[in-house]
Amino acid sequence: MRRLLATAVVVSAVLAAAGCGGDDDSGSPLDEALAYLPEDTPLAIVLDTDVDGEQYKALGSLVDRFPFGDQVTGNLLRQLEQSSGGIDFDDDVKPALGNPLVLGAPSVAAIDSNDFVLAVQAMNEETLDDLIDELKPTKVGGASGATLYEDRGTFAAVEDDMLVVGNDESGLRQALQRADGDDHFDEDSFDEALNGLPESALTRIYADLEAVLTDDPGSIDVRKVQWIGALRTLGIAARAEDDRIDVDFRARTEGDLSDEDLPIAPGDEAPPIVERKGEIGFGVRNLAHIVRFGESAGQAIDPAGFGDYAQAKRTIDRQLGVSLDDDLIGQLTGNVSASVSIDGGFGVRAELKDPRTVERTLGRVADVLPSFAEGAGFGQVRLSKPSGDEGFYVLSQPGGGAVVFGVVDDVLVVASDARRARDLAGEEPVAVPGASGSVVAGADAERLVSTLLEEFGSAFSIPDLGALGTGLLTRPLAELNGSVSAGTDELRGRFRLGFD
């Protein structure tokens, strides 16, 4: 029933734009809808449809901050009516809403082929019957106590107040049989993956990472990395507040993992970031941990290639009289703060355990960097050495592009130009409010989106709104930030978009 599928898709967009609620306290309607998915489903997306609940009221207050919010909502409602053959949202769809809508995949292959199952329990049988009457599908029989309908190649089943939609009749019949048996997905399994994440949310997502990885023959080598092999499920929850939207996630792991097996440094202490107008700031605590994880992963995935890499490091150590592990990588156990601009400019400042050791190491390693860069495929590279107490090493190419680096005021600085490097050396990184974990990001969303529109709007056929129009569009946006923390049983994080 393509019109019903189209209706569901546009209804989701209408709900999001209209700000018309989210409360999954009932549990039972969610469990009923999830039962149409197999016990080992790789993906289940739950959409809140309680249009009178607090979630959509909060989202509505955010939409109202934008000057064209009402127009967007109106356009989506008209699209709903056109795509569904004249269905009216308020009269025909809204009365049936209120319970969680589930969109899931019966297998990993089904994700690739967009072969999803949609299931939702209407608020009552009468409202669902009225909606089906408006859609006027063709009745094609029955299965498992449900009436089957077809509309232009898409099939739906209705049993009492339950609606199930699928791309083909065979898959729909399997979903109905599954719900009648015991071998199906359930709310307990869904909630286990999202444990600790907000229960009241616009959208909640369950993914079986282990199943997805196992199903992919190309992941055999990747799963040799202990942490990746320990991944089990991913839970995501997107929630609206009056002044922000939060997206929380949790990747659960199992097995005998140690802190050294984690992809980022463990713990909740958050590093600061560098704040620069219109740019994205990043902070990493203990970058050396990430480098060592990368080396360990490389050794597990490609032992021969890692052997060549390790031999090259030993050769450099012997010829230059340094230890890259101790004198460079091992120095990066403090905070690293970085900033990246839309046009490709970047800057990194790193706190060092022993700045003098890093200075000596750079002095010895710098001479081999041009040949190393050329061997890595970067073409001809020229090295310029510092000419003063606060000078920098510069790696440059004839056609433009450069990397500037050096130790200034006991801080290692790496940047795309000398001015940025000097500025970074003197800047004081700032904490991101609410951040938790060893990887942090932050930006001024208003300035960032304005810059994106100015630089790339025409490439996406977005008309030039001028300074005034762009300002009206982006003014409600505030901070955009995120952070990730790691432990031996989970990787957890949050991304937040604030509004003024």
MOUR-V213177 format. One record per residue. SS is DSSP state (hx for helix, st for strand, lp for the rest). OMEGA is omega in degrees with one decimal (NA if undefined). Layout:
((SS/OMEGA) (SS/OMEGA))
//
This chain:
((lp/-172.9) (hx/179.1) (hx/178.0) (hx/174.7) (hx/178.0) (hx/178.1) (hx/-179.1) (hx/-178.8) (hx/-177.7) (hx/176.4) (hx/178.5) (hx/-180.0) (hx/178.8) (hx/178.7) (hx/-176.8) (hx/-176.1) (hx/-173.4) (hx/-176.0) (lp/-173.4) (lp/NA) (lp/-173.2) (lp/177.0) (lp/-177.7) (lp/-175.3) (lp/-174.8) (lp/176.9) (lp/-175.2) (hx/176.7) (hx/176.9) (hx/179.3) (hx/178.5) (hx/-177.7) (hx/-179.9) (hx/-176.3) (lp/179.2) (lp/176.1) (lp/179.6) (lp/-179.0) (lp/-179.2) (lp/179.0) (lp/179.7) (lp/-173.8) (st/174.3) (st/179.3) (st/-178.9) (st/179.6) (st/175.2) (lp/178.5) (lp/179.0) (lp/-171.7) (lp/178.0) (lp/-177.4) (lp/-174.1) (hx/-178.0) (hx/-178.8) (hx/172.4) (hx/177.3) (hx/179.1) (hx/177.9) (hx/178.8) (hx/176.6) (hx/179.2) (hx/-178.4) (lp/179.2) (lp/-178.4) (lp/-174.4) (lp/-175.6) (lp/-177.3) (hx/-179.4) (hx/179.6) (hx/178.4) (hx/179.3) (hx/179.0) (hx/179.2) (hx/179.0) (hx/177.3) (hx/177.1) (hx/177.2) (hx/176.7) (hx/-178.6) (hx/-178.3) (hx/-174.7) (hx/-175.4) (lp/176.4) (lp/175.1) (lp/179.3) (lp/177.2) (lp/-175.2) (hx/-175.2) (hx/-174.6) (hx/-170.3) (hx/-173.2) (hx/-173.6) (hx/179.8) (hx/-178.8) (hx/-174.4) (lp/176.7) (lp/179.4) (lp/-178.8) (lp/174.9) (st/-176.9) (st/172.7) (st/-174.2) (st/-178.5) (st/178.3) (lp/-179.7) (lp/176.3) (hx/178.7) (hx/-180.0) (hx/177.0) (hx/-179.2) (hx/-176.9) (lp/-179.0) (lp/-179.0) (lp/-173.9) (st/172.7) (st/177.9) (st/-179.9) (st/178.5) (st/174.4) (st/179.7) (lp/-179.3) (lp/172.7) (lp/-174.9) (hx/-176.4) (hx/-179.0) (hx/177.7) (hx/178.0) (hx/179.6) (hx/179.6) (hx/178.4) (hx/178.3) (hx/179.3) (hx/-178.8) (hx/176.6) (lp/175.7) (lp/178.8) (st/178.4) (st/-175.2) (st/177.9) (st/-179.2) (st/178.3) (st/176.2) (lp/178.1) (lp/-179.3) (st/173.7) (st/-178.4) (st/177.7) (st/177.1) (st/177.0) (st/176.3) (lp/171.3) (lp/176.7) (st/-172.8) (st/178.4) (st/176.7) (st/178.6) (st/175.0) (st/-176.0) (lp/-177.7) (lp/-176.0) (st/176.5) (st/178.2) (st/-177.3) (st/177.1) (st/-177.9) (lp/-179.9) (lp/-174.9) (hx/-178.4) (hx/179.1) (hx/179.2) (hx/178.3) (hx/177.8) (hx/178.6) (hx/179.3) (hx/177.9) (hx/-178.5) (hx/-178.4) (hx/179.7) (hx/-178.6) (lp/-179.0) (lp/-176.0) (lp/-179.3) (lp/179.0) (lp/-179.7) (lp/-175.1) (hx/179.7) (hx/178.9) (hx/177.9) (hx/-176.8) (hx/179.8) (hx/-179.8) (hx/-177.6) (lp/-179.2) (lp/-180.0) (lp/176.6) (lp/-178.0) (lp/178.1) (lp/176.5) (lp/-173.9) (lp/176.2) (lp/-178.5) (st/173.0) (st/-173.8) (st/174.3) (st/175.1) (st/176.2) (st/-176.6) (hx/179.9) (hx/-179.9) (hx/-179.6) (hx/-180.0) (hx/-178.7) (hx/-177.9) (hx/-176.8) (lp/180.0) (hx/-179.0) (hx/-177.8) (hx/-176.5) (lp/-179.1) (lp/-179.0) (hx/-178.9) (hx/173.9) (hx/173.6) (lp/-168.8) (hx/-178.2) (hx/179.3) (hx/177.8) (hx/-179.6) (lp/-179.2) (st/179.1) (st/-176.6) (st/175.2) (st/174.6) (st/179.9) (st/176.5) (st/176.7) (st/-173.4) (st/178.6) (st/169.7) (st/-177.0) (lp/-176.3) (lp/-177.8) (st/168.8) (st/178.7) (st/171.3) (st/179.7) (st/177.3) (st/179.5) (st/174.0) (st/-175.1) (st/178.3) (st/176.3) (lp/177.9) (lp/-176.6) (lp/-179.5) (lp/172.8) (lp/178.7) (hx/-178.5) (hx/-179.6) (hx/-174.4) (lp/-178.4) (lp/176.0) (lp/-177.9) (lp/-178.7) (lp/176.4) (lp/-175.4) (lp/-179.3) (lp/-174.2) (lp/175.7) (lp/176.3) (lp/178.0) (st/173.8) (lp/179.5) (lp/175.2) (lp/-173.4) (lp/175.9) (lp/-178.1) (lp/178.0) (st/179.2) (st/178.7) (st/174.1) (st/178.5) (st/172.4) (st/178.4) (lp/176.5) (hx/178.8) (hx/178.4) (hx/-179.4) (hx/178.5) (hx/-179.1) (hx/175.3) (hx/177.6) (hx/177.8) (hx/179.1) (hx/178.1) (hx/178.4) (hx/179.0) (hx/-179.6) (hx/-175.7) (hx/-175.4) (lp/-177.1) (hx/-178.6) (hx/179.2) (hx/178.0) (hx/177.5) (hx/177.5) (hx/179.3) (hx/-179.4) (hx/178.5) (hx/178.5) (hx/177.7) (hx/-179.9) (hx/178.8) (hx/178.6) (hx/179.9) (hx/-175.7) (hx/-175.9) (hx/-175.0) (hx/179.5) (lp/179.5) (lp/169.7) (lp/-178.2) (hx/179.9) (hx/-175.6) (hx/-171.2) (hx/-180.0) (hx/-178.2) (hx/-177.9) (hx/178.4) (hx/-172.1) (lp/179.7) (lp/178.1) (lp/-179.1) (st/173.6) (st/179.7) (st/-175.7) (st/176.8) (st/-177.8) (st/179.6) (lp/-179.1) (lp/-176.8) (lp/175.9) (lp/176.5) (lp/-178.3) (st/175.4) (st/-179.5) (st/173.5) (st/-174.2) (st/172.1) (st/-173.0) (lp/175.0) (lp/-177.7) (lp/-176.7) (hx/-177.7) (hx/177.7) (hx/180.0) (hx/177.4) (hx/179.9) (hx/-178.7) (hx/178.3) (hx/179.9) (hx/-179.2) (hx/-175.4) (hx/-172.0) (hx/-175.4) (hx/-177.8) (hx/-176.7) (hx/178.3) (hx/-179.9) (hx/177.2) (hx/-179.5) (hx/179.3) (hx/177.4) (hx/178.7) (lp/175.3) (lp/-179.0) (lp/-179.5) (lp/-177.9) (lp/-178.2) (lp/-178.9) (st/179.4) (st/170.8) (st/-177.2) (lp/-179.2) (lp/179.0) (lp/-179.9) (lp/-178.3) (lp/-179.0) (lp/178.8) (lp/-177.9) (lp/164.9) (st/179.4) (st/170.1) (st/-176.2) (st/176.5) (lp/-177.5) (lp/-177.5) (lp/-177.6) (lp/-177.4) (lp/-177.1) (st/171.5) (st/-177.8) (st/-178.2) (st/178.4) (st/177.4) (st/-179.9) (st/-179.6) (lp/176.9) (lp/178.9) (st/173.7) (st/-179.2) (st/174.0) (st/-175.2) (st/-178.9) (lp/175.4) (lp/-173.4) (hx/-179.3) (hx/178.6) (hx/179.7) (hx/179.7) (hx/179.6) (hx/-178.5) (hx/-178.4) (hx/-177.4) (hx/-177.4) (lp/177.1) (lp/178.7) (lp/-176.8) (st/179.7) (lp/175.1) (lp/-177.6) (lp/176.0) (lp/-177.4) (lp/179.9) (lp/-179.8) (lp/-171.8) (lp/175.8) (st/-174.0) (st/173.8) (st/179.2) (st/179.2) (st/170.3) (st/-173.3) (hx/-179.5) (hx/-179.6) (hx/-178.4) (hx/179.9) (hx/177.4) (hx/178.5) (hx/178.6) (hx/179.3) (hx/-179.8) (hx/-174.2) (hx/-169.6) (hx/-178.3) (lp/-178.3) (hx/179.9) (hx/179.3) (hx/177.0) (lp/175.1) (lp/-176.6) (lp/177.4) (lp/-176.7) (lp/-175.7) (hx/-176.8) (hx/-178.1) (hx/-179.1) (hx/178.5) (hx/178.8) (hx/178.5) (hx/-177.2) (hx/-173.1) (hx/-173.9) (lp/179.8) (lp/-176.3) (st/179.3) (st/-175.5) (st/171.0) (st/-179.1) (st/179.4) (st/177.4) (st/-178.4) (st/176.2) (st/-175.9) (st/171.5) (lp/-176.4) (lp/177.8) (lp/179.8) (st/168.1) (st/-172.8) (st/179.6) (st/179.1) (st/170.0) (st/-175.4) (st/172.4) (st/-178.7) (st/179.5) (st/177.0) (lp/NA))
//
